[in-house]
């Protein structure tokens, strides 16, 4: 029998359109607590979110929408051309995300969960910051062609836009190199995907 740390902390990641969120839902159905770092980041930059006063002070009111949220598109363009701006934004958001992630993790443990899944789209890009906080990295993998097809169908984005998003993320090879476990989600049914998730050797609640 495999001996796991208690709780087992899994870092779940994968490129856009890989099916990572679907795998997260399936892990949740197995009794894992799923903590979505991206959702927390959106929460703290939503209207009157915890990050907004510091963002307004650092970047100015032009980066705040009329309802008090982060103007994501304007900020995306800004940080793409200004690496220092990206670092400044992360210095505001990351500590708040870490704080809320920890709060949700403690809440899940108090409810008796033995497996915590941290859904982190940019886990590999974050380097040691996330890798040192999890016991296993689970990568949901598929081909770039599949990613493009799924995201174009789901979000209505152009092929060029999806390709630029993929290019800004860690490469497929980098993700696979960081993985302890890999789920291949290329051209398989939901039932087959669920079978892969069910086969993962994780403790159940």
Backbone as a chain_set.jsonl record, in Angstrom:
{"seq": "XXXXXXXXXXXXXXXXXXXXXXXXXXXXXXXXXXXXXXXXXXXXXXXXXXXXXXXXXXXXXXXXXXXXXXXXXXXXXXXXXXXXXXXXXXXXXXXXXXXXXXXXXXXXXXXXXXXXXXXXXXXXXXXXXXXXXXXXXXXXXXXXXXXXXXXXXXXXXXXXXXXXXXXXXXXXXXXXXXXXXXXXXXXXXXXXXXXXXXXXXXXXX", "coords": {"N": [[0.845, -1.188, 0.0], [0.477, 2.249, -0.821], [2.11, 4.833, 0.906], [1.036, 7.889, 1.959], [1.618, 11.437, 2.421], [-0.202, 13.224, 4.953], [-2.291, 15.912, 4.934], [-2.541, 14.806, 1.457], [-1.108, 16.826, -0.925], [-1.823, 18.1, -3.989], [-0.67, 19.569, -6.928], [-2.39, 20.846, -9.529], [-2.229, 21.238, -12.966], [-2.043, 22.552, -16.348], [-2.103, 23.326, -19.846], [-3.999, 25.995, -21.475], [-7.228, 24.969, -22.427], [-6.699, 22.301, -22.025], [-8.281, 20.709, -20.447], [-8.1, 20.794, -17.76], [-9.75, 21.946, -15.748], [-11.973, 20.3, -15.871], [-10.885, 17.872, -15.036], [-10.276, 18.657, -12.44], [-12.867, 18.919, -11.38], [-13.631, 16.249, -11.451], [-11.828, 15.136, -9.649], [-12.725, 16.382, -7.385], [-15.174, 15.139, -7.15], [-14.281, 12.723, -6.297], [-13.76, 13.222, -3.709], [-11.78, 14.986, -3.071], [-10.597, 18.206, -1.976], [-10.816, 21.048, -3.878], [-8.886, 23.791, -4.659], [-8.931, 26.767, -6.196], [-6.629, 28.658, -7.624], [-6.639, 30.578, -9.636], [-9.276, 31.488, -9.627], [-9.305, 32.687, -7.138], [-7.48, 34.756, -7.564], [-8.948, 36.252, -9.404], [-11.013, 36.991, -7.757], [-9.795, 38.7, -5.838], [-9.175, 40.817, -7.449], [-11.539, 41.715, -8.36], [-14.44, 43.923, -8.382], [-13.901, 46.178, -5.852], [-12.242, 44.383, -4.594], [-9.708, 42.789, -2.513], [-7.172, 43.434, -3.491], [-7.437, 45.769, -4.869], [-7.141, 48.525, -3.795], [-4.293, 48.806, -3.533], [-3.518, 48.305, -6.162], [-4.684, 50.469, -7.501], [-3.27, 52.552, -6.32], [-0.653, 51.972, -7.092], [-0.677, 51.746, -9.929], [-2.473, 53.605, -10.916], [-5.641, 55.35, -11.543], [-6.554, 54.835, -14.104], [-6.389, 52.165, -14.625], [-8.494, 51.0, -13.415], [-11.814, 49.872, -13.534], [-15.103, 51.32, -14.092], [-16.757, 50.229, -12.153], [-15.049, 49.58, -10.146], [-13.289, 47.437, -10.425], [-10.375, 45.565, -11.572], [-9.105, 46.619, -14.66], [-8.76, 44.366, -16.825], [-7.956, 43.858, -19.493], [-6.597, 46.181, -20.245], [-4.549, 46.142, -18.346], [-3.329, 43.759, -19.05], [-2.185, 44.331, -21.556], [-0.423, 46.324, -20.74], [1.38, 45.052, -18.893], [2.476, 43.21, -20.577], [4.228, 44.606, -22.153], [5.821, 45.769, -20.28], [7.902, 44.445, -18.201], [8.601, 45.033, -15.532], [6.275, 46.109, -14.533], [4.672, 43.896, -14.492], [5.909, 42.406, -12.471], [5.43, 44.124, -10.315], [2.639, 44.028, -10.169], [2.252, 41.316, -9.578], [3.48, 41.259, -7.085], [1.611, 42.497, -5.547], [-0.711, 40.91, -5.859], [-0.045, 38.134, -5.457], [0.648, 37.613, -2.619], [-1.892, 37.972, -1.445], [-3.405, 36.032, -2.741], [-2.048, 33.765, -1.833], [-2.614, 33.921, 0.891], [-5.437, 33.597, 0.962], [-5.606, 31.116, -0.256], [-4.356, 29.506, 1.657], [-6.188, 29.838, 3.741], [-8.478, 28.597, 2.673], [-7.462, 26.015, 2.398], [-7.012, 25.251, 5.066], [-9.62, 25.29, 5.957], [-10.685, 23.215, 4.432], [-9.261, 21.038, 5.488], [-10.237, 21.052, 8.073], [-12.74, 20.139, 7.568], [-12.278, 17.537, 7.086], [-11.026, 16.585, 4.762], [-8.736, 14.548, 2.993], [-7.213, 14.891, 0.778], [-5.871, 17.575, -0.927], [-6.327, 19.634, -3.654], [-4.636, 21.848, -5.594], [-5.484, 24.019, -7.926], [-3.695, 25.341, -10.341], [-3.058, 27.28, -12.934], [-0.615, 28.399, -13.891], [1.421, 26.95, -12.666], [3.864, 25.645, -13.33], [5.243, 27.753, -14.493], [5.654, 29.333, -12.291], [7.824, 28.381, -10.96], [9.775, 27.436, -8.167], [8.044, 28.444, -6.304], [5.392, 27.414, -6.182], [5.92, 24.697, -6.485], [7.243, 23.774, -4.239], [5.257, 23.635, -2.411], [3.567, 21.542, -2.809], [2.926, 17.966, -2.904], [2.717, 16.31, -5.098], [2.768, 16.852, -8.625], [0.292, 17.166, -10.955], [-0.252, 16.918, -14.284], [-2.391, 17.838, -16.86], [-2.572, 16.841, -20.068], [-2.447, 17.595, -23.563], [-2.384, 17.785, -27.188], [-1.141, 20.69, -28.957], [-2.721, 21.343, -31.132], [-5.189, 20.285, -30.381], [-5.712, 21.864, -28.117], [-6.011, 24.407, -29.34], [-8.252, 23.967, -30.985], [-10.254, 23.36, -29.061], [-10.355, 25.728, -27.467], [-10.971, 27.718, -29.329], [-13.529, 26.867, -30.039], [-14.831, 26.987, -27.559], [-14.452, 29.598, -26.495], [-14.679, 31.31, -28.607], [-12.5, 32.583, -29.716], [-9.938, 33.807, -31.984], [-7.743, 31.805, -34.038], [-5.129, 32.81, -34.014], [-5.087, 34.343, -31.675], [-5.448, 32.384, -29.685], [-3.143, 30.886, -30.126], [-1.215, 32.762, -29.355], [-1.727, 32.968, -26.629], [-1.073, 30.374, -25.791], [1.633, 30.396, -26.453], [2.606, 32.132, -24.555], [2.56, 30.693, -22.258], [4.143, 28.099, -20.249], [5.962, 25.632, -22.091], [4.704, 22.623, -23.631], [6.531, 20.527, -23.267], [7.984, 21.482, -21.071], [6.022, 21.449, -19.064], [5.442, 18.69, -18.937], [7.899, 17.767, -18.1], [7.93, 18.65, -15.504], [6.069, 17.135, -14.264], [4.691, 14.779, -11.942], [2.614, 13.041, -12.212], [0.746, 12.309, -15.149], [-2.073, 13.032, -17.094], [-3.378, 12.039, -20.058], [-5.26, 13.829, -22.172], [-6.164, 13.78, -24.807], [-8.201, 13.496, -27.487], [-10.022, 11.668, -26.26], [-12.849, 10.126, -24.624], [-15.217, 11.528, -22.231], [-15.797, 9.591, -20.383], [-13.557, 7.932, -20.52], [-11.651, 9.755, -19.663], [-12.538, 10.167, -17.053], [-12.043, 7.625, -16.052], [-9.254, 7.584, -16.059], [-8.78, 9.536, -14.113], [-9.957, 8.294, -11.911], [-8.178, 6.246, -11.558], [-5.974, 7.314, -10.374], [-3.666, 7.151, -7.714], [-4.802, 8.171, -5.067], [-5.626, 9.179, -1.69], [-8.92, 8.828, -0.374], [-11.594, 10.802, 0.936]], "CA": [[0.0, 0.0, 0.0], [1.241, 3.482, -0.888], [2.026, 5.688, 2.086], [0.958, 9.275, 1.522], [1.553, 12.468, 3.46], [-1.568, 13.602, 5.288], [-3.019, 15.546, 3.716], [-1.804, 14.796, 0.195], [-1.296, 18.093, -1.634], [-1.589, 17.913, -5.417], [-0.713, 20.743, -7.792], [-3.032, 20.489, -10.795], [-1.962, 22.258, -13.975], [-2.185, 22.155, -17.749], [-2.276, 24.481, -20.722], [-5.365, 26.391, -21.78], [-7.923, 24.003, -23.264], [-6.246, 20.923, -21.785], [-9.28, 19.962, -19.688], [-7.681, 20.822, -16.359], [-10.892, 22.222, -14.873], [-12.807, 19.096, -15.863], [-10.192, 16.923, -14.157], [-10.472, 19.158, -11.085], [-14.221, 18.556, -10.963], [-13.649, 14.805, -11.226], [-11.113, 14.904, -8.39], [-13.638, 16.831, -6.334], [-16.166, 14.077, -7.01], [-13.629, 11.646, -5.548], [-13.64, 13.62, -2.317], [-10.702, 15.957, -2.861], [-10.949, 19.624, -1.916], [-10.13, 21.746, -4.963], [-8.673, 25.206, -4.362], [-8.668, 27.338, -7.518], [-5.816, 29.861, -7.462], [-7.065, 31.564, -10.628], [-10.533, 32.069, -9.142], [-8.957, 33.575, -6.02], [-6.872, 35.951, -8.164], [-10.048, 37.049, -9.968], [-11.784, 37.502, -6.618], [-9.119, 39.828, -5.188], [-9.106, 41.935, -8.39], [-12.903, 42.083, -8.733], [-14.871, 45.205, -7.836], [-13.643, 46.365, -4.419], [-11.479, 43.246, -4.071], [-8.651, 43.132, -1.56], [-5.977, 43.958, -4.169], [-7.724, 46.968, -5.66], [-6.527, 49.781, -3.327], [-2.864, 48.838, -3.868], [-3.394, 48.411, -7.623], [-5.0, 51.852, -7.86], [-2.18, 53.413, -5.849], [0.573, 51.669, -7.838], [-0.801, 51.889, -11.379], [-3.299, 54.754, -11.269], [-7.07, 55.09, -11.731], [-6.882, 54.408, -15.471], [-6.426, 50.699, -14.664], [-9.652, 50.569, -12.641], [-13.06, 50.06, -14.27], [-16.081, 52.196, -13.438], [-17.347, 49.573, -10.977], [-14.025, 49.361, -9.126], [-12.522, 46.211, -10.666], [-9.198, 45.702, -12.417], [-9.308, 46.595, -16.104], [-7.863, 43.256, -17.156], [-7.398, 43.975, -20.835], [-5.618, 47.279, -20.212], [-3.395, 45.684, -17.578], [-2.649, 42.708, -19.826], [-1.361, 45.019, -22.554], [0.615, 47.072, -20.024], [2.422, 44.179, -18.33], [3.128, 42.5, -21.679], [5.329, 45.441, -22.652], [6.589, 46.288, -19.145], [8.142, 43.35, -17.246], [8.604, 45.53, -14.157], [4.874, 46.275, -14.138], [4.194, 42.542, -14.173], [6.449, 42.076, -11.148], [4.735, 44.95, -9.332], [1.285, 43.494, -10.041], [2.351, 40.033, -8.87], [3.831, 41.535, -5.685], [0.36, 42.852, -4.871], [-1.729, 39.851, -5.922], [0.395, 36.827, -4.968], [0.472, 37.401, -1.18], [-3.322, 37.861, -1.145], [-3.821, 34.703, -3.212], [-1.466, 32.79, -0.9], [-3.355, 34.009, 2.158], [-6.76, 32.992, 0.791], [-5.372, 29.691, -0.528], [-4.099, 28.877, 2.95], [-7.433, 29.834, 4.503], [-9.341, 27.552, 2.112], [-6.844, 24.725, 2.702], [-7.295, 24.951, 6.471], [-11.059, 25.011, 6.037], [-10.891, 21.865, 3.877], [-8.73, 20.078, 6.458], [-11.174, 21.022, 9.205], [-13.907, 19.368, 7.134], [-11.892, 16.136, 7.0], [-10.472, 16.178, 3.464], [-7.387, 13.983, 3.026], [-6.507, 15.296, -0.437], [-6.078, 18.958, -1.336], [-5.902, 19.863, -5.033], [-4.431, 23.264, -5.88], [-5.631, 24.229, -9.359], [-2.812, 26.483, -10.608], [-2.733, 27.261, -14.364], [0.787, 28.757, -14.156], [2.246, 26.303, -11.642], [5.22, 25.401, -13.836], [5.864, 29.059, -14.707], [5.956, 29.956, -10.991], [9.07, 27.815, -10.434], [9.735, 26.769, -6.857], [7.045, 29.042, -5.413], [4.317, 26.444, -5.981], [6.39, 23.301, -6.458], [7.635, 23.4, -2.879], [4.072, 23.576, -1.558], [2.745, 20.372, -3.14], [3.612, 16.673, -2.873], [2.694, 15.763, -6.451], [2.272, 17.722, -9.692], [-0.527, 16.44, -11.925], [-0.38, 17.691, -15.521], [-3.361, 17.382, -17.859], [-1.821, 17.081, -21.3], [-3.001, 17.304, -24.895], [-1.604, 18.435, -28.241], [-1.466, 22.093, -29.194], [-3.839, 21.391, -32.082], [-6.407, 20.053, -29.598], [-5.917, 23.079, -27.325], [-6.522, 25.466, -30.218], [-9.611, 23.603, -31.399], [-11.165, 23.475, -27.922], [-10.512, 27.109, -27.009], [-11.708, 28.437, -30.371], [-14.941, 26.478, -29.937], [-15.379, 27.359, -26.251], [-14.373, 31.028, -26.204], [-14.891, 32.119, -29.81], [-11.291, 33.343, -30.029], [-9.295, 33.468, -33.247], [-6.61, 30.878, -33.93], [-3.925, 33.58, -33.679], [-5.179, 34.726, -30.259], [-5.202, 31.185, -28.873], [-1.721, 30.546, -30.269], [-0.424, 33.709, -28.561], [-1.913, 32.579, -25.225], [-0.279, 29.16, -25.59], [3.054, 30.769, -26.533], [2.981, 32.853, -23.329], [2.606, 29.736, -21.163], [5.231, 27.119, -20.335], [5.762, 24.71, -23.201], [4.212, 21.277, -23.295], [7.67, 19.753, -22.765], [8.298, 21.963, -19.722], [4.994, 20.946, -18.157], [5.617, 17.244, -18.768], [9.131, 17.551, -17.325], [7.651, 18.981, -14.107], [4.953, 16.311, -13.786], [4.798, 13.479, -11.289], [1.556, 12.265, -12.857], [0.232, 12.917, -16.378], [-3.306, 12.503, -17.677], [-3.455, 12.356, -21.481], [-6.65, 14.169, -22.489], [-6.198, 14.055, -26.247], [-9.065, 12.619, -28.287], [-10.637, 10.6, -25.474], [-14.186, 10.459, -24.147], [-15.314, 11.916, -20.824], [-15.763, 8.354, -19.588], [-12.153, 7.509, -20.447], [-10.965, 10.727, -18.812], [-12.925, 9.858, -15.666], [-11.345, 6.4, -15.672], [-7.875, 7.987, -15.745], [-8.802, 10.22, -12.808], [-10.28, 7.28, -10.893], [-7.041, 5.345, -11.373], [-4.9, 7.992, -9.647], [-3.55, 6.548, -6.379], [-4.932, 9.204, -4.038], [-6.529, 8.81, -0.603], [-10.256, 9.41, -0.459], [-12.061, 11.342, 2.219]], "C": [[0.884, 1.244, 0.0], [1.027, 4.301, 0.37], [2.09, 7.143, 1.647], [1.103, 10.218, 2.706], [0.08, 12.766, 3.76], [-1.593, 15.069, 5.692], [-2.075, 15.447, 2.516], [-2.141, 16.08, -0.56], [-0.878, 17.911, -3.095], [-1.665, 19.263, -6.116], [-1.24, 20.317, -9.155], [-2.78, 21.602, -11.806], [-2.097, 21.665, -15.371], [-2.4, 23.402, -18.578], [-3.739, 24.804, -20.94], [-5.999, 25.369, -22.73], [-7.529, 22.558, -23.038], [-7.314, 20.064, -21.102], [-8.98, 19.913, -18.205], [-8.858, 21.023, -15.413], [-11.817, 21.015, -14.772], [-12.193, 18.031, -14.958], [-10.351, 17.353, -12.7], [-11.843, 18.793, -10.539], [-14.323, 17.057, -10.657], [-12.911, 14.433, -9.944], [-11.984, 15.313, -7.201], [-14.701, 15.77, -6.077], [-15.599, 12.876, -6.257], [-13.416, 12.005, -4.076], [-12.519, 14.586, -2.022], [-11.294, 17.36, -2.723], [-10.137, 20.354, -2.971], [-10.087, 23.243, -4.652], [-8.147, 25.856, -5.636], [-7.933, 28.668, -7.373], [-6.231, 30.963, -8.43], [-8.342, 32.266, -10.181], [-10.264, 33.039, -7.995], [-8.342, 34.87, -6.554], [-7.937, 36.854, -8.78], [-10.856, 37.706, -8.85], [-11.111, 38.739, -6.015], [-8.971, 41.03, -6.12], [-10.477, 42.307, -8.937], [-13.254, 43.432, -8.106], [-14.702, 45.228, -6.325], [-12.95, 45.159, -3.779], [-10.295, 43.72, -3.245], [-7.414, 43.753, -2.216], [-6.191, 45.341, -4.777], [-7.136, 48.273, -5.115], [-5.056, 49.898, -3.707], [-2.649, 48.958, -5.369], [-3.656, 49.844, -8.071], [-3.862, 52.786, -7.482], [-0.919, 53.225, -6.696], [0.474, 52.04, -9.309], [-1.65, 53.083, -11.818], [-4.732, 54.376, -11.597], [-7.436, 54.603, -13.127], [-6.933, 52.884, -15.61], [-7.6, 50.117, -13.873], [-10.915, 50.844, -13.449], [-14.016, 50.935, -13.455], [-16.678, 51.568, -12.182], [-16.303, 49.194, -9.922], [-13.214, 48.097, -9.266], [-11.272, 46.534, -11.485], [-9.615, 45.667, -13.885], [-8.305, 45.584, -16.676], [-7.196, 43.432, -18.507], [-6.323, 45.063, -20.878], [-4.357, 46.849, -19.47], [-2.62, 44.619, -18.346], [-1.709, 43.326, -20.847], [-0.17, 45.708, -21.883], [1.741, 46.148, -19.552], [3.136, 43.39, -19.424], [4.343, 43.28, -22.17], [6.241, 45.957, -21.534], [6.8, 45.186, -18.102], [8.136, 43.811, -15.79], [7.192, 45.722, -13.636], [4.282, 44.915, -13.757], [4.658, 42.121, -12.785], [5.729, 42.857, -10.048], [3.32, 44.437, -9.088], [1.294, 42.187, -9.252], [2.674, 40.231, -7.392], [2.611, 41.94, -4.867], [-0.56, 41.638, -4.755], [-1.284, 38.557, -5.238], [0.252, 36.635, -3.453], [-0.999, 37.232, -0.77], [-3.864, 36.503, -1.579], [-3.307, 33.627, -2.261], [-2.24, 32.762, 0.414], [-4.713, 33.325, 2.053], [-6.65, 31.5, 0.487], [-5.168, 28.933, 0.776], [-5.376, 28.791, 3.781], [-8.361, 28.712, 4.012], [-8.791, 26.157, 2.409], [-7.145, 24.313, 4.146], [-8.76, 24.604, 6.669], [-11.355, 23.596, 5.534], [-10.398, 20.795, 4.847], [-9.679, 19.934, 7.649], [-12.421, 20.216, 8.866], [-13.572, 17.896, 6.899], [-11.359, 15.668, 5.664], [-9.038, 15.683, 3.623], [-6.55, 14.365, 1.81], [-6.893, 16.729, -0.777], [-5.516, 19.117, -2.746], [-5.828, 21.366, -5.267], [-4.412, 23.44, -7.399], [-4.873, 25.512, -9.716], [-2.404, 26.467, -12.087], [-1.253, 27.507, -14.654], [1.726, 28.146, -13.114], [3.688, 26.126, -12.117], [5.96, 26.725, -14.009], [6.299, 29.697, -13.385], [7.244, 29.421, -10.371], [8.859, 27.174, -9.077], [8.618, 27.28, -5.962], [5.888, 28.083, -5.135], [4.848, 25.04, -5.783], [6.746, 22.851, -5.049], [6.438, 23.234, -1.949], [3.207, 22.353, -1.816], [3.598, 19.103, -3.12], [3.721, 16.053, -4.263], [2.19, 16.829, -7.419], [1.557, 16.847, -10.713], [-0.737, 17.343, -13.137], [-1.424, 17.034, -16.419], [-2.812, 17.807, -19.211], [-2.662, 16.792, -22.537], [-2.164, 18.064, -25.921], [-2.027, 19.897, -28.393], [-2.644, 22.227, -30.156], [-5.169, 21.191, -31.352], [-6.728, 21.269, -28.738], [-6.58, 24.17, -28.17], [-7.967, 25.2, -30.592], [-10.611, 23.812, -30.262], [-11.42, 24.923, -27.538], [-11.236, 27.954, -28.051], [-13.201, 28.136, -30.276], [-15.588, 27.005, -28.657], [-15.487, 28.867, -26.073], [-14.613, 31.925, -27.423], [-13.696, 32.968, -30.189], [-10.721, 32.92, -31.376], [-8.139, 32.503, -32.987], [-5.352, 31.62, -33.473], [-3.922, 33.965, -32.197], [-4.875, 33.54, -29.357], [-3.729, 30.798, -28.937], [-0.842, 31.486, -29.437], [-0.546, 33.407, -27.076], [-1.051, 31.362, -24.905], [1.211, 29.503, -25.562], [3.532, 31.462, -25.259], [3.068, 31.926, -22.12], [3.844, 28.843, -21.31], [4.927, 26.135, -21.453], [5.233, 23.378, -22.702], [5.331, 20.437, -22.688], [8.034, 20.17, -21.346], [7.288, 21.448, -18.694], [5.193, 19.455, -17.879], [6.859, 16.939, -17.936], [8.895, 17.798, -15.838], [6.656, 18.018, -13.459], [5.423, 15.084, -13.005], [3.795, 12.514, -11.9], [1.077, 13.029, -14.089], [-1.071, 12.228, -16.766], [-3.359, 12.979, -19.125], [-4.921, 12.58, -21.847], [-6.777, 14.57, -23.949], [-7.087, 13.02, -26.926], [-9.574, 11.417, -27.496], [-12.002, 11.066, -24.988], [-14.136, 10.916, -22.688], [-15.225, 10.7, -19.916], [-14.33, 7.857, -19.433], [-11.35, 8.458, -19.556], [-11.27, 10.447, -17.345], [-12.211, 8.601, -15.173], [-9.89, 6.688, -15.314], [-7.813, 8.643, -14.364], [-9.059, 9.225, -11.673], [-9.08, 6.386, -10.58], [-5.896, 5.999, -10.599], [-4.847, 7.463, -8.209], [-3.598, 7.61, -5.272], [-5.855, 8.72, -2.926], [-7.879, 9.486, -0.794], [-10.689, 9.851, 0.931], [-12.889, 10.303, 2.964]], "O": [[1.892, 1.309, 0.704], [-0.099, 4.447, 0.844], [3.069, 7.578, 1.041], [0.767, 9.873, 3.839], [-0.78, 12.576, 2.9], [-0.979, 15.44, 6.692], [-0.95, 15.944, 2.558], [-3.309, 16.382, -0.804], [0.278, 17.606, -3.39], [-2.619, 20.015, -5.918], [-0.61, 19.522, -9.852], [-3.078, 22.767, -11.543], [-2.244, 20.456, -15.548], [-2.836, 24.429, -18.057], [-4.617, 23.998, -20.632], [-5.383, 24.956, -23.713], [-7.971, 21.675, -23.773], [-7.261, 18.836, -21.17], [-9.536, 19.092, -17.476], [-8.955, 20.347, -14.389], [-12.378, 20.742, -13.71], [-12.902, 17.368, -14.202], [-10.539, 16.511, -11.822], [-11.973, 18.405, -9.379], [-15.014, 16.651, -9.722], [-13.323, 13.516, -9.234], [-11.973, 14.668, -6.153], [-15.085, 15.528, -4.933], [-16.345, 12.106, -5.653], [-12.945, 11.18, -3.294], [-12.312, 14.973, -0.872], [-12.351, 17.66, -3.279], [-8.908, 20.29, -2.964], [-11.118, 23.872, -4.414], [-7.052, 25.537, -6.1], [-8.54, 29.685, -7.038], [-6.181, 32.145, -8.088], [-8.481, 33.48, -10.334], [-10.909, 34.082, -7.889], [-8.646, 35.955, -6.057], [-7.844, 38.078, -8.689], [-11.322, 38.838, -8.988], [-11.788, 39.722, -5.713], [-8.679, 42.135, -5.663], [-10.583, 43.112, -9.862], [-12.446, 44.011, -7.381], [-15.279, 44.41, -5.608], [-13.057, 44.941, -2.572], [-9.927, 44.895, -3.274], [-6.688, 44.512, -1.574], [-5.229, 46.007, -5.157], [-6.661, 49.081, -5.913], [-4.61, 50.956, -4.152], [-1.716, 49.627, -5.814], [-2.938, 50.375, -8.918], [-3.528, 53.704, -8.231], [-0.206, 54.186, -6.984], [1.419, 52.584, -9.88], [-1.557, 53.522, -12.964], [-5.017, 53.216, -11.896], [-8.504, 54.023, -13.321], [-7.458, 52.368, -16.596], [-7.694, 48.904, -13.683], [-11.071, 51.937, -13.994], [-13.764, 51.242, -12.29], [-17.063, 52.278, -11.253], [-16.635, 48.561, -8.92], [-12.515, 47.709, -8.331], [-11.132, 47.633, -12.02], [-10.38, 44.798, -14.302], [-7.157, 45.921, -16.966], [-5.999, 43.182, -18.648], [-5.266, 44.876, -21.48], [-3.241, 47.144, -19.897], [-1.39, 44.586, -18.295], [-0.565, 42.892, -20.987], [0.949, 45.676, -22.396], [2.917, 46.428, -19.786], [4.269, 42.949, -19.232], [5.356, 42.696, -22.555], [7.304, 46.515, -21.804], [5.966, 45.012, -17.214], [7.713, 43.064, -14.907], [6.929, 45.526, -12.449], [3.493, 44.808, -12.818], [3.889, 41.546, -12.014], [5.452, 42.317, -8.977], [2.851, 44.409, -7.951], [0.458, 41.972, -8.374], [2.207, 39.472, -6.544], [2.577, 41.754, -3.651], [-1.118, 41.37, -3.69], [-2.068, 37.946, -4.513], [-0.226, 35.582, -3.029], [-1.316, 36.454, 0.131], [-4.676, 35.896, -0.881], [-4.031, 32.692, -1.921], [-2.486, 31.694, 0.976], [-5.101, 32.564, 2.94], [-7.492, 30.71, 0.916], [-5.733, 27.858, 0.978], [-5.618, 27.786, 4.449], [-8.948, 27.98, 4.809], [-9.558, 25.224, 2.646], [-7.492, 23.161, 4.41], [-9.096, 23.722, 7.46], [-12.159, 22.871, 6.12], [-11.045, 19.761, 5.011], [-9.892, 18.835, 8.162], [-13.082, 19.676, 9.753], [-14.446, 17.099, 6.558], [-11.246, 14.463, 5.442], [-8.226, 16.313, 4.299], [-5.332, 14.188, 1.804], [-8.073, 17.059, -0.9], [-4.361, 18.774, -3.0], [-6.83, 22.071, -5.152], [-3.451, 23.061, -8.068], [-5.335, 26.618, -9.437], [-1.501, 25.72, -12.463], [-0.693, 26.894, -15.563], [2.717, 28.768, -12.729], [4.626, 26.428, -11.379], [7.151, 26.821, -13.714], [7.217, 30.516, -13.369], [7.708, 29.952, -9.362], [7.882, 26.456, -8.862], [8.273, 26.635, -4.972], [5.451, 27.95, -3.992], [4.292, 24.269, -5.001], [6.571, 21.683, -4.703], [6.583, 22.748, -0.827], [2.215, 22.142, -1.118], [4.816, 19.15, -3.292], [4.69, 15.36, -4.569], [1.301, 17.612, -7.085], [2.136, 15.911, -11.263], [-1.335, 18.413, -13.02], [-1.356, 15.838, -16.703], [-2.611, 18.995, -19.464], [-3.478, 15.87, -22.554], [-1.331, 18.892, -25.555], [-3.13, 20.282, -28.005], [-3.47, 23.126, -30.006], [-6.159, 21.851, -31.668], [-7.889, 21.666, -28.639], [-7.575, 24.772, -27.766], [-8.81, 26.095, -30.526], [-11.686, 24.373, -30.472], [-12.565, 25.314, -27.308], [-12.035, 28.819, -27.693], [-14.035, 29.031, -30.416], [-16.747, 27.417, -28.665], [-16.49, 29.365, -25.562], [-14.734, 33.143, -27.292], [-13.842, 33.963, -30.9], [-10.984, 31.816, -31.853], [-7.63, 32.402, -31.871], [-4.599, 31.115, -32.64], [-2.881, 33.918, -31.542], [-4.136, 33.667, -28.381], [-3.135, 30.427, -27.925], [0.165, 31.054, -28.875], [0.422, 33.569, -26.333], [-0.38, 31.322, -23.873], [1.962, 28.966, -24.747], [4.713, 31.395, -24.916], [3.586, 32.317, -21.075], [4.501, 28.834, -22.35], [3.764, 25.841, -21.729], [5.306, 23.057, -21.515], [5.114, 19.719, -21.712], [8.356, 19.326, -20.51], [7.663, 21.059, -17.588], [5.123, 19.013, -16.732], [6.879, 15.98, -17.165], [9.585, 17.218, -14.999], [6.425, 18.077, -12.251], [6.412, 14.441, -13.358], [4.079, 11.33, -12.082], [1.011, 14.258, -14.072], [-1.163, 11.001, -16.766], [-3.381, 14.182, -19.388], [-5.723, 11.646, -21.835], [-7.415, 15.569, -24.283], [-6.777, 11.828, -26.942], [-9.561, 10.289, -27.989], [-12.275, 12.266, -24.946], [-13.136, 10.713, -21.999], [-14.656, 10.761, -18.827], [-13.931, 7.416, -18.355], [-10.484, 8.028, -18.793], [-10.378, 10.484, -16.497], [-11.82, 8.523, -14.008], [-9.352, 6.103, -14.373], [-6.928, 8.354, -13.558], [-8.447, 9.312, -10.608], [-8.973, 5.838, -9.484], [-4.948, 5.317, -10.208], [-5.886, 7.342, -7.56], [-2.59, 7.909, -4.631], [-6.77, 7.938, -3.182], [-7.955, 10.596, -1.321], [-10.216, 9.345, 1.948], [-13.37, 10.572, 4.065]]}, "num_chains": 1, "name": "protein.A"}
